[in-house]
Amino acid sequence: MSEKGLDFKHKEVVNINDGKRLGYVQDVCADLETGMITDIIVPGGNKVINIFSQANDITIPWNKICCIGEDLILVDI
């Protein structure tokens, strides 16, 4: 999994447990000391409200990412 953080913004996240489409990656978190990506963030809940509030965002730890494809990220949450 040698992707750049910016490449994630064009990928849709799908939960393999229930097949639910969680949305597109909104942001990534990284460890500043190592430069490694630690989490990806997708918007959660009502997207209109989410523009003004980050409370509903879904943070997915890196170890929950199962597969990264060209346009899709499969997660196990």
Distance bins in CASP14 RR format, pairs under 12 A and 6 or more apart:
PFRMAT RR
TARGET T0000
AUTHOR 0000-0000-0000
RMODE 2
METHOD distances of the structure
MODEL  1
1 7 0 0 0 0 0 1 0 0 0 0 0
1 8 0 0 0 0 0 1 0 0 0 0 0
1 11 0 0 0 0 0 1 0 0 0 0 0
1 36 0 0 0 0 0 1 0 0 0 0 0
1 37 0 0 0 0 1 0 0 0 0 0 0
1 40 0 0 0 0 0 1 0 0 0 0 0
1 62 0 0 0 0 1 0 0 0 0 0 0
1 63 0 0 0 0 0 1 0 0 0 0 0
1 65 1 0 0 1 0 0 0 0 0 0 0
1 66 0 0 0 0 0 1 0 0 0 0 0
1 67 0 0 0 0 1 0 0 0 0 0 0
1 68 1 0 1 0 0 0 0 0 0 0 0
1 69 0 0 0 0 1 0 0 0 0 0 0
1 73 0 0 0 0 1 0 0 0 0 0 0
1 74 0 0 0 0 0 1 0 0 0 0 0
2 36 0 0 0 0 0 1 0 0 0 0 0
2 37 0 0 0 0 0 1 0 0 0 0 0
2 68 0 0 0 0 1 0 0 0 0 0 0
3 9 0 0 0 0 0 1 0 0 0 0 0
3 10 0 0 0 0 0 1 0 0 0 0 0
3 11 0 0 0 0 1 0 0 0 0 0 0
3 25 0 0 0 0 0 1 0 0 0 0 0
3 28 0 0 0 0 1 0 0 0 0 0 0
3 36 0 0 0 0 0 1 0 0 0 0 0
3 37 0 0 0 0 1 0 0 0 0 0 0
3 40 0 0 0 0 0 1 0 0 0 0 0
3 62 0 0 0 0 0 1 0 0 0 0 0
3 65 0 0 0 0 1 0 0 0 0 0 0
3 67 0 0 0 0 0 1 0 0 0 0 0
3 68 1 0 1 0 0 0 0 0 0 0 0
3 69 0 0 0 0 1 0 0 0 0 0 0
3 70 0 0 0 0 0 1 0 0 0 0 0
3 73 0 0 0 0 1 0 0 0 0 0 0
4 10 0 0 0 0 0 1 0 0 0 0 0
4 11 0 0 0 0 0 1 0 0 0 0 0
4 25 0 0 0 0 0 1 0 0 0 0 0
4 28 0 0 0 0 1 0 0 0 0 0 0
4 30 0 0 0 0 0 1 0 0 0 0 0
4 35 0 0 0 0 0 1 0 0 0 0 0
4 37 0 0 0 0 1 0 0 0 0 0 0
4 68 0 0 0 0 0 1 0 0 0 0 0
5 11 0 0 0 0 0 1 0 0 0 0 0
5 25 0 0 0 0 1 0 0 0 0 0 0
5 26 0 0 0 0 0 1 0 0 0 0 0
5 27 0 0 0 0 1 0 0 0 0 0 0
5 28 1 0 1 0 0 0 0 0 0 0 0
5 29 0 0 0 0 0 1 0 0 0 0 0
5 30 0 0 0 0 1 0 0 0 0 0 0
5 35 0 0 0 0 0 1 0 0 0 0 0
5 36 0 0 0 0 0 1 0 0 0 0 0
5 37 1 0 0 1 0 0 0 0 0 0 0
5 38 0 0 0 0 0 1 0 0 0 0 0
5 39 0 0 0 0 0 1 0 0 0 0 0
5 40 0 0 0 0 1 0 0 0 0 0 0
5 41 0 0 0 0 0 1 0 0 0 0 0
5 62 0 0 0 0 0 1 0 0 0 0 0
5 68 0 0 0 0 0 1 0 0 0 0 0
5 73 0 0 0 0 0 1 0 0 0 0 0
6 25 0 0 0 0 1 0 0 0 0 0 0
6 27 0 0 0 0 0 1 0 0 0 0 0
6 28 0 0 0 0 1 0 0 0 0 0 0
6 30 0 0 0 0 0 1 0 0 0 0 0
6 37 0 0 0 0 0 1 0 0 0 0 0
7 24 0 0 0 0 0 1 0 0 0 0 0
7 25 0 0 0 0 1 0 0 0 0 0 0
7 28 0 0 0 0 1 0 0 0 0 0 0
7 37 0 0 0 0 0 1 0 0 0 0 0
7 40 0 0 0 0 0 1 0 0 0 0 0
7 68 0 0 0 0 1 0 0 0 0 0 0
7 69 0 0 0 0 0 1 0 0 0 0 0
7 70 0 0 0 0 1 0 0 0 0 0 0
7 71 0 0 0 0 0 1 0 0 0 0 0
7 73 0 0 0 0 0 1 0 0 0 0 0
8 23 0 0 0 0 0 1 0 0 0 0 0
8 24 0 0 0 0 1 0 0 0 0 0 0
8 25 1 0 1 0 0 0 0 0 0 0 0
8 26 0 0 0 0 1 0 0 0 0 0 0
8 27 0 0 0 0 1 0 0 0 0 0 0
8 28 1 0 1 0 0 0 0 0 0 0 0
8 29 0 0 0 0 0 1 0 0 0 0 0
8 30 0 0 0 0 0 1 0 0 0 0 0
8 37 0 0 0 0 1 0 0 0 0 0 0
8 39 0 0 0 0 0 1 0 0 0 0 0
8 40 1 0 0 1 0 0 0 0 0 0 0
8 41 0 0 0 0 1 0 0 0 0 0 0
8 42 0 0 0 0 1 0 0 0 0 0 0
8 60 0 0 0 0 0 1 0 0 0 0 0
8 62 0 0 0 0 0 1 0 0 0 0 0
8 65 0 0 0 0 1 0 0 0 0 0 0
8 68 0 0 0 0 1 0 0 0 0 0 0
8 69 0 0 0 0 0 1 0 0 0 0 0
8 70 0 0 0 0 0 1 0 0 0 0 0
8 71 0 0 0 0 0 1 0 0 0 0 0
8 72 0 0 0 0 0 1 0 0 0 0 0
8 73 1 0 0 1 0 0 0 0 0 0 0
8 75 0 0 0 0 0 1 0 0 0 0 0
9 23 0 0 0 0 0 1 0 0 0 0 0
9 24 1 0 0 1 0 0 0 0 0 0 0
9 25 1 0 1 0 0 0 0 0 0 0 0
9 26 1 0 0 1 0 0 0 0 0 0 0
9 27 0 0 0 0 1 0 0 0 0 0 0
9 28 0 0 0 0 1 0 0 0 0 0 0
9 40 0 0 0 0 1 0 0 0 0 0 0
9 41 0 0 0 0 0 1 0 0 0 0 0
9 42 0 0 0 0 0 1 0 0 0 0 0
9 43 0 0 0 0 0 1 0 0 0 0 0
9 71 0 0 0 0 0 1 0 0 0 0 0
9 73 0 0 0 0 0 1 0 0 0 0 0
10 23 0 0 0 0 0 1 0 0 0 0 0
10 24 1 0 0 1 0 0 0 0 0 0 0
10 25 0 0 0 0 1 0 0 0 0 0 0
10 26 0 0 0 0 0 1 0 0 0 0 0
10 68 0 0 0 0 0 1 0 0 0 0 0
10 69 0 0 0 0 0 1 0 0 0 0 0
10 70 0 0 0 0 1 0 0 0 0 0 0
10 71 1 0 0 1 0 0 0 0 0 0 0
10 72 0 0 0 0 0 1 0 0 0 0 0
10 73 0 0 0 0 0 1 0 0 0 0 0
11 21 0 0 0 0 0 1 0 0 0 0 0
11 22 0 0 0 0 0 1 0 0 0 0 0
11 23 0 0 0 0 1 0 0 0 0 0 0
11 24 1 0 0 1 0 0 0 0 0 0 0
11 25 1 0 1 0 0 0 0 0 0 0 0
11 26 0 0 0 0 0 1 0 0 0 0 0
11 28 0 0 0 0 0 1 0 0 0 0 0
11 40 0 0 0 0 1 0 0 0 0 0 0
11 42 0 0 0 0 1 0 0 0 0 0 0
11 65 0 0 0 0 0 1 0 0 0 0 0
11 67 0 0 0 0 0 1 0 0 0 0 0
11 68 1 0 0 1 0 0 0 0 0 0 0
11 69 1 0 0 1 0 0 0 0 0 0 0
11 70 0 0 0 0 1 0 0 0 0 0 0
11 71 1 0 1 0 0 0 0 0 0 0 0
11 72 1 0 0 1 0 0 0 0 0 0 0
11 73 1 0 1 0 0 0 0 0 0 0 0
11 74 0 0 0 0 0 1 0 0 0 0 0
11 75 0 0 0 0 0 1 0 0 0 0 0
12 19 0 0 0 0 0 1 0 0 0 0 0
12 20 0 0 0 0 0 1 0 0 0 0 0
12 21 1 0 0 1 0 0 0 0 0 0 0
12 22 1 0 0 1 0 0 0 0 0 0 0
12 23 1 0 1 0 0 0 0 0 0 0 0
12 24 1 0 1 0 0 0 0 0 0 0 0
12 25 0 0 0 0 1 0 0 0 0 0 0
12 26 0 0 0 0 0 1 0 0 0 0 0
12 40 0 0 0 0 0 1 0 0 0 0 0
12 42 0 0 0 0 1 0 0 0 0 0 0
12 43 0 0 0 0 0 1 0 0 0 0 0
12 68 0 0 0 0 0 1 0 0 0 0 0
12 69 0 0 0 0 0 1 0 0 0 0 0
12 70 0 0 0 0 0 1 0 0 0 0 0
12 71 1 0 0 1 0 0 0 0 0 0 0
12 72 1 0 1 0 0 0 0 0 0 0 0
12 73 1 0 0 1 0 0 0 0 0 0 0
12 74 0 0 0 0 1 0 0 0 0 0 0
12 75 0 0 0 0 0 1 0 0 0 0 0
13 19 0 0 0 0 0 1 0 0 0 0 0
13 20 0 0 0 0 1 0 0 0 0 0 0
13 21 1 0 0 1 0 0 0 0 0 0 0
13 22 1 0 1 0 0 0 0 0 0 0 0
13 23 1 0 1 0 0 0 0 0 0 0 0
13 24 1 0 0 1 0 0 0 0 0 0 0
13 25 1 0 0 1 0 0 0 0 0 0 0
13 26 0 0 0 0 1 0 0 0 0 0 0
13 28 0 0 0 0 0 1 0 0 0 0 0
13 39 0 0 0 0 0 1 0 0 0 0 0
13 40 1 0 0 1 0 0 0 0 0 0 0
13 41 0 0 0 0 1 0 0 0 0 0 0
13 42 1 0 1 0 0 0 0 0 0 0 0
13 43 0 0 0 0 0 1 0 0 0 0 0
13 44 0 0 0 0 0 1 0 0 0 0 0
13 57 0 0 0 0 0 1 0 0 0 0 0
13 58 0 0 0 0 1 0 0 0 0 0 0
13 59 0 0 0 0 0 1 0 0 0 0 0
13 60 1 0 0 1 0 0 0 0 0 0 0
13 64 0 0 0 0 0 1 0 0 0 0 0
13 65 0 0 0 0 1 0 0 0 0 0 0
13 66 0 0 0 0 0 1 0 0 0 0 0
13 67 0 0 0 0 0 1 0 0 0 0 0
13 68 0 0 0 0 0 1 0 0 0 0 0
13 69 0 0 0 0 0 1 0 0 0 0 0
13 71 0 0 0 0 0 1 0 0 0 0 0
13 72 1 0 0 1 0 0 0 0 0 0 0
13 73 1 0 1 0 0 0 0 0 0 0 0
13 74 0 0 0 0 1 0 0 0 0 0 0
13 75 1 0 1 0 0 0 0 0 0 0 0
13 76 0 0 0 0 0 1 0 0 0 0 0
13 77 0 0 0 0 1 0 0 0 0 0 0
14 20 1 0 0 1 0 0 0 0 0 0 0
14 21 1 0 1 0 0 0 0 0 0 0 0
14 22 1 0 0 1 0 0 0 0 0 0 0
14 23 0 0 0 0 1 0 0 0 0 0 0
14 24 0 0 0 0 0 1 0 0 0 0 0
14 25 0 0 0 0 0 1 0 0 0 0 0
14 42 0 0 0 0 0 1 0 0 0 0 0
14 60 0 0 0 0 0 1 0 0 0 0 0
14 65 0 0 0 0 0 1 0 0 0 0 0
14 66 0 0 0 0 1 0 0 0 0 0 0
14 67 0 0 0 0 1 0 0 0 0 0 0
14 68 0 0 0 0 0 1 0 0 0 0 0
14 69 0 0 0 0 0 1 0 0 0 0 0
14 71 0 0 0 0 0 1 0 0 0 0 0
14 72 1 0 0 1 0 0 0 0 0 0 0
14 73 1 0 0 1 0 0 0 0 0 0 0
14 74 1 0 1 0 0 0 0 0 0 0 0
14 75 1 0 0 1 0 0 0 0 0 0 0
14 76 0 0 0 0 0 1 0 0 0 0 0
14 77 0 0 0 0 0 1 0 0 0 0 0
15 21 0 0 0 0 1 0 0 0 0 0 0
15 22 1 0 0 1 0 0 0 0 0 0 0
15 23 0 0 0 0 0 1 0 0 0 0 0
15 42 0 0 0 0 0 1 0 0 0 0 0
15 58 0 0 0 0 1 0 0 0 0 0 0
15 60 0 0 0 0 1 0 0 0 0 0 0
15 64 0 0 0 0 1 0 0 0 0 0 0
15 65 0 0 0 0 0 1 0 0 0 0 0
15 66 0 0 0 0 1 0 0 0 0 0 0
15 72 0 0 0 0 0 1 0 0 0 0 0
15 73 0 0 0 0 0 1 0 0 0 0 0
15 74 0 0 0 0 1 0 0 0 0 0 0
15 75 1 0 1 0 0 0 0 0 0 0 0
15 76 1 0 0 1 0 0 0 0 0 0 0
15 77 1 0 1 0 0 0 0 0 0 0 0
16 22 0 0 0 0 0 1 0 0 0 0 0
16 60 0 0 0 0 0 1 0 0 0 0 0
16 64 0 0 0 0 1 0 0 0 0 0 0
16 65 0 0 0 0 0 1 0 0 0 0 0
16 66 1 0 0 1 0 0 0 0 0 0 0
16 67 0 0 0 0 1 0 0 0 0 0 0
16 72 0 0 0 0 0 1 0 0 0 0 0
16 73 0 0 0 0 0 1 0 0 0 0 0
16 74 1 0 1 0 0 0 0 0 0 0 0
16 75 1 0 0 1 0 0 0 0 0 0 0
16 76 1 0 1 0 0 0 0 0 0 0 0
16 77 0 0 0 0 1 0 0 0 0 0 0
17 64 0 0 0 0 0 1 0 0 0 0 0
17 66 0 0 0 0 0 1 0 0 0 0 0
17 74 0 0 0 0 0 1 0 0 0 0 0
17 75 0 0 0 0 1 0 0 0 0 0 0
17 76 1 0 0 1 0 0 0 0 0 0 0
17 77 1 0 0 1 0 0 0 0 0 0 0
18 75 0 0 0 0 0 1 0 0 0 0 0
18 76 0 0 0 0 0 1 0 0 0 0 0
18 77 0 0 0 0 1 0 0 0 0 0 0
19 72 0 0 0 0 0 1 0 0 0 0 0
19 74 0 0 0 0 1 0 0 0 0 0 0
19 75 0 0 0 0 0 1 0 0 0 0 0
19 76 0 0 0 0 0 1 0 0 0 0 0
19 77 0 0 0 0 0 1 0 0 0 0 0
20 42 0 0 0 0 0 1 0 0 0 0 0
20 44 0 0 0 0 0 1 0 0 0 0 0
20 45 0 0 0 0 0 1 0 0 0 0 0
20 58 0 0 0 0 0 1 0 0 0 0 0
20 74 0 0 0 0 0 1 0 0 0 0 0
20 75 0 0 0 0 0 1 0 0 0 0 0
20 77 0 0 0 0 1 0 0 0 0 0 0
21 42 0 0 0 0 1 0 0 0 0 0 0
21 43 0 0 0 0 0 1 0 0 0 0 0
21 44 0 0 0 0 0 1 0 0 0 0 0
21 58 0 0 0 0 0 1 0 0 0 0 0
21 72 0 0 0 0 1 0 0 0 0 0 0
21 73 0 0 0 0 0 1 0 0 0 0 0
21 74 0 0 0 0 0 1 0 0 0 0 0
21 75 0 0 0 0 0 1 0 0 0 0 0
22 40 0 0 0 0 1 0 0 0 0 0 0
22 41 0 0 0 0 0 1 0 0 0 0 0
22 42 1 0 1 0 0 0 0 0 0 0 0
22 43 0 0 0 0 1 0 0 0 0 0 0
22 44 1 0 0 1 0 0 0 0 0 0 0
22 45 0 0 0 0 1 0 0 0 0 0 0
22 47 0 0 0 0 0 1 0 0 0 0 0
22 56 0 0 0 0 0 1 0 0 0 0 0
22 57 0 0 0 0 0 1 0 0 0 0 0
22 58 1 0 0 1 0 0 0 0 0 0 0
22 59 0 0 0 0 0 1 0 0 0 0 0
22 60 0 0 0 0 1 0 0 0 0 0 0
22 64 0 0 0 0 0 1 0 0 0 0 0
22 65 0 0 0 0 0 1 0 0 0 0 0
22 72 0 0 0 0 0 1 0 0 0 0 0
22 73 0 0 0 0 1 0 0 0 0 0 0
22 74 0 0 0 0 0 1 0 0 0 0 0
22 75 1 0 0 1 0 0 0 0 0 0 0
22 77 0 0 0 0 1 0 0 0 0 0 0
23 40 0 0 0 0 0 1 0 0 0 0 0
23 41 0 0 0 0 0 1 0 0 0 0 0
23 42 1 0 1 0 0 0 0 0 0 0 0
23 43 1 0 0 1 0 0 0 0 0 0 0
23 44 1 0 0 1 0 0 0 0 0 0 0
23 45 0 0 0 0 0 1 0 0 0 0 0
23 47 0 0 0 0 1 0 0 0 0 0 0
23 50 0 0 0 0 0 1 0 0 0 0 0
23 57 0 0 0 0 0 1 0 0 0 0 0
23 58 0 0 0 0 1 0 0 0 0 0 0
23 60 0 0 0 0 0 1 0 0 0 0 0
23 71 0 0 0 0 0 1 0 0 0 0 0
23 72 0 0 0 0 0 1 0 0 0 0 0
23 73 0 0 0 0 1 0 0 0 0 0 0
23 75 0 0 0 0 0 1 0 0 0 0 0
24 40 0 0 0 0 0 1 0 0 0 0 0
24 41 0 0 0 0 0 1 0 0 0 0 0
24 42 1 0 0 1 0 0 0 0 0 0 0
24 43 0 0 0 0 1 0 0 0 0 0 0
24 44 0 0 0 0 0 1 0 0 0 0 0
24 47 0 0 0 0 0 1 0 0 0 0 0
24 58 0 0 0 0 0 1 0 0 0 0 0
24 71 0 0 0 0 1 0 0 0 0 0 0
24 72 0 0 0 0 0 1 0 0 0 0 0
24 73 0 0 0 0 1 0 0 0 0 0 0
25 37 0 0 0 0 0 1 0 0 0 0 0
25 39 0 0 0 0 0 1 0 0 0 0 0
25 40 1 0 1 0 0 0 0 0 0 0 0
25 41 1 0 0 1 0 0 0 0 0 0 0
25 42 1 0 1 0 0 0 0 0 0 0 0
25 43 0 0 0 0 1 0 0 0 0 0 0
25 57 0 0 0 0 0 1 0 0 0 0 0
25 58 0 0 0 0 0 1 0 0 0 0 0
25 59 0 0 0 0 0 1 0 0 0 0 0
25 60 0 0 0 0 1 0 0 0 0 0 0
25 65 0 0 0 0 0 1 0 0 0 0 0
25 68 0 0 0 0 0 1 0 0 0 0 0
25 71 0 0 0 0 0 1 0 0 0 0 0
25 72 0 0 0 0 0 1 0 0 0 0 0
25 73 1 0 0 1 0 0 0 0 0 0 0
25 75 0 0 0 0 0 1 0 0 0 0 0
26 39 0 0 0 0 0 1 0 0 0 0 0
26 40 0 0 0 0 1 0 0 0 0 0 0
26 41 1 0 1 0 0 0 0 0 0 0 0
26 42 1 0 1 0 0 0 0 0 0 0 0
26 43 1 0 1 0 0 0 0 0 0 0 0
26 44 0 0 0 0 1 0 0 0 0 0 0
26 47 0 0 0 0 0 1 0 0 0 0 0
26 50 0 0 0 0 1 0 0 0 0 0 0
26 51 0 0 0 0 0 1 0 0 0 0 0
26 54 0 0 0 0 1 0 0 0 0 0 0
26 56 0 0 0 0 0 1 0 0 0 0 0
26 57 1 0 0 1 0 0 0 0 0 0 0
26 58 0 0 0 0 1 0 0 0 0 0 0
26 59 0 0 0 0 0 1 0 0 0 0 0
26 60 0 0 0 0 0 1 0 0 0 0 0
27 37 0 0 0 0 0 1 0 0 0 0 0
27 38 0 0 0 0 0 1 0 0 0 0 0
27 39 0 0 0 0 1 0 0 0 0 0 0
27 40 1 0 0 1 0 0 0 0 0 0 0
27 41 1 0 1 0 0 0 0 0 0 0 0
27 42 0 0 0 0 1 0 0 0 0 0 0
27 43 0 0 0 0 1 0 0 0 0 0 0
27 54 0 0 0 0 1 0 0 0 0 0 0
27 57 0 0 0 0 1 0 0 0 0 0 0
27 58 0 0 0 0 0 1 0 0 0 0 0
27 59 0 0 0 0 1 0 0 0 0 0 0
27 60 0 0 0 0 0 1 0 0 0 0 0
28 35 0 0 0 0 0 1 0 0 0 0 0
28 36 0 0 0 0 0 1 0 0 0 0 0
28 37 1 0 1 0 0 0 0 0 0 0 0
28 38 0 0 0 0 1 0 0 0 0 0 0
28 39 1 0 0 1 0 0 0 0 0 0 0
28 40 1 0 1 0 0 0 0 0 0 0 0
28 41 1 0 0 1 0 0 0 0 0 0 0
28 42 0 0 0 0 0 1 0 0 0 0 0
28 59 0 0 0 0 0 1 0 0 0 0 0
28 60 0 0 0 0 0 1 0 0 0 0 0
28 61 0 0 0 0 0 1 0 0 0 0 0
28 62 0 0 0 0 1 0 0 0 0 0 0
28 65 0 0 0 0 0 1 0 0 0 0 0
28 73 0 0 0 0 0 1 0 0 0 0 0
29 35 0 0 0 0 0 1 0 0 0 0 0
29 36 0 0 0 0 0 1 0 0 0 0 0
29 37 1 0 0 1 0 0 0 0 0 0 0
29 38 1 0 1 0 0 0 0 0 0 0 0
29 39 1 0 1 0 0 0 0 0 0 0 0
29 40 1 0 0 1 0 0 0 0 0 0 0
29 41 1 0 0 1 0 0 0 0 0 0 0
29 57 0 0 0 0 0 1 0 0 0 0 0
29 59 1 0 0 1 0 0 0 0 0 0 0
29 60 0 0 0 0 1 0 0 0 0 0 0
29 61 0 0 0 0 1 0 0 0 0 0 0
29 62 0 0 0 0 1 0 0 0 0 0 0
30 36 1 0 0 1 0 0 0 0 0 0 0
30 37 1 0 1 0 0 0 0 0 0 0 0
30 38 1 0 0 1 0 0 0 0 0 0 0
30 39 0 0 0 0 1 0 0 0 0 0 0
30 40 0 0 0 0 0 1 0 0 0 0 0
30 41 0 0 0 0 0 1 0 0 0 0 0
30 62 0 0 0 0 1 0 0 0 0 0 0
31 37 0 0 0 0 1 0 0 0 0 0 0
31 38 1 0 1 0 0 0 0 0 0 0 0
31 39 0 0 0 0 1 0 0 0 0 0 0
31 62 0 0 0 0 1 0 0 0 0 0 0
32 38 0 0 0 0 0 1 0 0 0 0 0
34 62 0 0 0 0 0 1 0 0 0 0 0
35 62 0 0 0 0 0 1 0 0 0 0 0
36 62 1 0 0 1 0 0 0 0 0 0 0
36 63 0 0 0 0 0 1 0 0 0 0 0
37 60 0 0 0 0 0 1 0 0 0 0 0
37 61 0 0 0 0 0 1 0 0 0 0 0
37 62 1 0 1 0 0 0 0 0 0 0 0
37 63 0 0 0 0 0 1 0 0 0 0 0
37 65 0 0 0 0 1 0 0 0 0 0 0
37 68 0 0 0 0 0 1 0 0 0 0 0
37 73 0 0 0 0 0 1 0 0 0 0 0
38 59 0 0 0 0 1 0 0 0 0 0 0
38 60 0 0 0 0 0 1 0 0 0 0 0
38 61 1 0 0 1 0 0 0 0 0 0 0
38 62 1 0 1 0 0 0 0 0 0 0 0
38 63 0 0 0 0 1 0 0 0 0 0 0
38 64 0 0 0 0 0 1 0 0 0 0 0
38 65 0 0 0 0 0 1 0 0 0 0 0
39 57 0 0 0 0 0 1 0 0 0 0 0
39 58 0 0 0 0 1 0 0 0 0 0 0
39 59 1 0 1 0 0 0 0 0 0 0 0
39 60 1 0 0 1 0 0 0 0 0 0 0
39 61 1 0 1 0 0 0 0 0 0 0 0
39 62 1 0 0 1 0 0 0 0 0 0 0
39 63 0 0 0 0 1 0 0 0 0 0 0
39 64 0 0 0 0 1 0 0 0 0 0 0
39 65 0 0 0 0 1 0 0 0 0 0 0
39 75 0 0 0 0 0 1 0 0 0 0 0
39 77 0 0 0 0 0 1 0 0 0 0 0
40 57 0 0 0 0 0 1 0 0 0 0 0
40 58 0 0 0 0 1 0 0 0 0 0 0
40 59 1 0 0 1 0 0 0 0 0 0 0
40 60 1 0 1 0 0 0 0 0 0 0 0
40 61 0 0 0 0 1 0 0 0 0 0 0
40 62 1 0 0 1 0 0 0 0 0 0 0
40 63 0 0 0 0 0 1 0 0 0 0 0
40 64 0 0 0 0 1 0 0 0 0 0 0
40 65 1 0 0 1 0 0 0 0 0 0 0
40 68 0 0 0 0 1 0 0 0 0 0 0
40 73 1 0 0 1 0 0 0 0 0 0 0
40 74 0 0 0 0 0 1 0 0 0 0 0
40 75 0 0 0 0 1 0 0 0 0 0 0
40 77 0 0 0 0 0 1 0 0 0 0 0
41 50 0 0 0 0 0 1 0 0 0 0 0
41 54 0 0 0 0 1 0 0 0 0 0 0
41 56 0 0 0 0 0 1 0 0 0 0 0
41 57 1 0 1 0 0 0 0 0 0 0 0
41 58 1 0 0 1 0 0 0 0 0 0 0
41 59 1 0 1 0 0 0 0 0 0 0 0
41 60 1 0 0 1 0 0 0 0 0 0 0
41 61 0 0 0 0 0 1 0 0 0 0 0
41 62 0 0 0 0 0 1 0 0 0 0 0
41 73 0 0 0 0 0 1 0 0 0 0 0
41 75 0 0 0 0 0 1 0 0 0 0 0
42 50 0 0 0 0 0 1 0 0 0 0 0
42 54 0 0 0 0 0 1 0 0 0 0 0
42 56 0 0 0 0 0 1 0 0 0 0 0
42 57 1 0 0 1 0 0 0 0 0 0 0
42 58 1 0 1 0 0 0 0 0 0 0 0
42 59 0 0 0 0 1 0 0 0 0 0 0
42 60 1 0 0 1 0 0 0 0 0 0 0
42 64 0 0 0 0 0 1 0 0 0 0 0
42 65 0 0 0 0 0 1 0 0 0 0 0
42 73 0 0 0 0 1 0 0 0 0 0 0
42 75 0 0 0 0 1 0 0 0 0 0 0
42 77 0 0 0 0 0 1 0 0 0 0 0
43 49 0 0 0 0 1 0 0 0 0 0 0
43 50 1 0 1 0 0 0 0 0 0 0 0
43 51 0 0 0 0 1 0 0 0 0 0 0
43 52 0 0 0 0 0 1 0 0 0 0 0
43 53 0 0 0 0 0 1 0 0 0 0 0
43 54 0 0 0 0 1 0 0 0 0 0 0
43 55 0 0 0 0 0 1 0 0 0 0 0
43 56 1 0 0 1 0 0 0 0 0 0 0
43 57 1 0 1 0 0 0 0 0 0 0 0
43 58 1 0 0 1 0 0 0 0 0 0 0
43 59 0 0 0 0 0 1 0 0 0 0 0
44 50 1 0 0 1 0 0 0 0 0 0 0
44 51 0 0 0 0 0 1 0 0 0 0 0
44 53 0 0 0 0 0 1 0 0 0 0 0
44 54 0 0 0 0 1 0 0 0 0 0 0
44 55 0 0 0 0 1 0 0 0 0 0 0
44 56 1 0 1 0 0 0 0 0 0 0 0
44 57 1 0 1 0 0 0 0 0 0 0 0
44 58 1 0 1 0 0 0 0 0 0 0 0
44 59 0 0 0 0 0 1 0 0 0 0 0
44 60 0 0 0 0 0 1 0 0 0 0 0
45 51 0 0 0 0 0 1 0 0 0 0 0
45 53 0 0 0 0 0 1 0 0 0 0 0
45 54 0 0 0 0 0 1 0 0 0 0 0
45 55 0 0 0 0 1 0 0 0 0 0 0
45 56 1 0 1 0 0 0 0 0 0 0 0
45 57 0 0 0 0 1 0 0 0 0 0 0
45 58 0 0 0 0 1 0 0 0 0 0 0
46 52 0 0 0 0 0 1 0 0 0 0 0
46 53 0 0 0 0 1 0 0 0 0 0 0
46 55 0 0 0 0 0 1 0 0 0 0 0
46 56 1 0 0 1 0 0 0 0 0 0 0
46 57 0 0 0 0 0 1 0 0 0 0 0
47 53 0 0 0 0 0 1 0 0 0 0 0
47 56 0 0 0 0 1 0 0 0 0 0 0
47 57 0 0 0 0 0 1 0 0 0 0 0
48 56 0 0 0 0 0 1 0 0 0 0 0
49 55 0 0 0 0 1 0 0 0 0 0 0
49 56 1 0 0 1 0 0 0 0 0 0 0
49 57 0 0 0 0 0 1 0 0 0 0 0
50 56 1 0 1 0 0 0 0 0 0 0 0
50 57 1 0 0 1 0 0 0 0 0 0 0
50 58 0 0 0 0 0 1 0 0 0 0 0
51 57 0 0 0 0 0 1 0 0 0 0 0
58 64 0 0 0 0 0 1 0 0 0 0 0
58 75 0 0 0 0 1 0 0 0 0 0 0
58 77 1 0 0 1 0 0 0 0 0 0 0
59 75 0 0 0 0 0 1 0 0 0 0 0
59 77 0 0 0 0 1 0 0 0 0 0 0
60 66 0 0 0 0 0 1 0 0 0 0 0
60 73 0 0 0 0 1 0 0 0 0 0 0
60 74 0 0 0 0 0 1 0 0 0 0 0
60 75 1 0 1 0 0 0 0 0 0 0 0
60 76 0 0 0 0 1 0 0 0 0 0 0
60 77 1 0 0 1 0 0 0 0 0 0 0
61 75 0 0 0 0 1 0 0 0 0 0 0
61 76 0 0 0 0 0 1 0 0 0 0 0
61 77 0 0 0 0 1 0 0 0 0 0 0
62 68 0 0 0 0 0 1 0 0 0 0 0
62 73 0 0 0 0 0 1 0 0 0 0 0
62 75 0 0 0 0 0 1 0 0 0 0 0
62 76 0 0 0 0 0 1 0 0 0 0 0
63 75 0 0 0 0 0 1 0 0 0 0 0
63 76 0 0 0 0 1 0 0 0 0 0 0
63 77 0 0 0 0 0 1 0 0 0 0 0
64 73 0 0 0 0 0 1 0 0 0 0 0
64 74 0 0 0 0 1 0 0 0 0 0 0
64 75 1 0 1 0 0 0 0 0 0 0 0
64 76 1 0 1 0 0 0 0 0 0 0 0
64 77 1 0 1 0 0 0 0 0 0 0 0
65 72 0 0 0 0 0 1 0 0 0 0 0
65 73 1 0 0 1 0 0 0 0 0 0 0
65 74 1 0 0 1 0 0 0 0 0 0 0
65 75 1 0 1 0 0 0 0 0 0 0 0
65 76 0 0 0 0 1 0 0 0 0 0 0
65 77 0 0 0 0 1 0 0 0 0 0 0
66 72 0 0 0 0 0 1 0 0 0 0 0
66 73 0 0 0 0 1 0 0 0 0 0 0
66 74 1 0 1 0 0 0 0 0 0 0 0
66 75 1 0 0 1 0 0 0 0 0 0 0
66 76 1 0 1 0 0 0 0 0 0 0 0
66 77 0 0 0 0 1 0 0 0 0 0 0
67 73 1 0 0 1 0 0 0 0 0 0 0
67 74 1 0 1 0 0 0 0 0 0 0 0
67 75 0 0 0 0 1 0 0 0 0 0 0
67 76 0 0 0 0 1 0 0 0 0 0 0
68 74 1 0 0 1 0 0 0 0 0 0 0
68 75 0 0 0 0 1 0 0 0 0 0 0
END
